[in-house]
Amino acid sequence: MNAVANTEGLRQLGELALALALSSIIGVEREIRQKSAGLRTHALVGVGAALFVLVSKYAFSDVTIPKLVVLDPSRVAAQIVTGIGFIGAGLIFVRRDSVVGLTTAAAVWVTAAVGAAAGGGLPVLAAVGTAAYLVITVGFLPLGRLLPSGASPSEVRVRYVDGRGVLRDVLAQVTEHGFTVSHLTTRPHPQTAAGSGDAASTLVEVTLRVVGRRPASEMAMALTEIPGVDGVHTEAEVDTG
């Protein structure tokens, strides 16, 4: 009984090249937004997924024997879903009570699916999947900010001179800019206000966890104008895309 020869040619190279091109598009979007997984990671994931599918489709044709040795090409491809989960898990971590990296992990997962579709001989589906990714990550971001559930928490640290009622003015500005304070902590700052060393010029740092639909940086600019504020620092607490 003659074994069927392995099939290699331009078609397989074209499918692999398509996976590289589409996964690179996703990677460029992640790279521009300076996420932990960028162009190289997504390109490798897409090419790797496509290569696994191509191997499962073509690599074992010389050992199959009708009605005796039968292989299921989808078994290798199915393991991509499991394997990519380990990469995605490494991109997700918890900071305080916020989860960071979910969107990036999902992007890697979609990239693997796009690569698998390209390697599986479904170029239209792979291209549409890439387009859908861009619509979701780019187009849905402004829409999410308009929705009530789109409010994003941020951490704002304000350093100010103690004993002058500055904290009251800070909270008033936060409210006026449409933010809600979900948590507040204060602690003495080791430094003193410039130009004075008396008790009235002792610096205090307040940490505000605020939630709002607008960038916290806009509010931070207003806080710096309050008399007695010595410094303001903002930091987003969640991955917004």
HELIX and SHEET records of a PDB file:
HELIX    1   1 LEU A   10  ILE A   32  1                                  23    
HELIX    2   2 LEU A   39  TYR A   58  1                                  20    
HELIX    3   3 SER A   74  LEU A   91  1                                  18    
HELIX    4   4 LEU A  102  GLY A  119  1                                  18    
HELIX    5   5 PRO A  123  LEU A  134  1                                  12    
HELIX    6   6 VAL A  135  GLY A  139  3                                   5    
HELIX    7   7 PHE A  140  LEU A  146  1                                   7    
HELIX    8   8 PRO A  148  GLY A  150  5                                   3    
HELIX    9   9 VAL A  166  GLU A  176  1                                  11    
HELIX   10  10 ALA A  199  SER A  201  5                                   3    
HELIX   11  11 ALA A  216  LEU A  223  1                                   8    
SHEET    1   A 2 PHE A  93  ARG A  95  0                                        
SHEET    2   A 2 SER A  98  VAL A 100 -1                                        
SHEET    1   B 4 THR A 180  THR A 192  0                                        
SHEET    2   B 4 THR A 202  GLY A 212 -1                                        
SHEET    3   B 4 SER A 152  VAL A 161 -1                                        
SHEET    4   B 4 VAL A 229  ALA A 236 -1                                        
END                                                                             
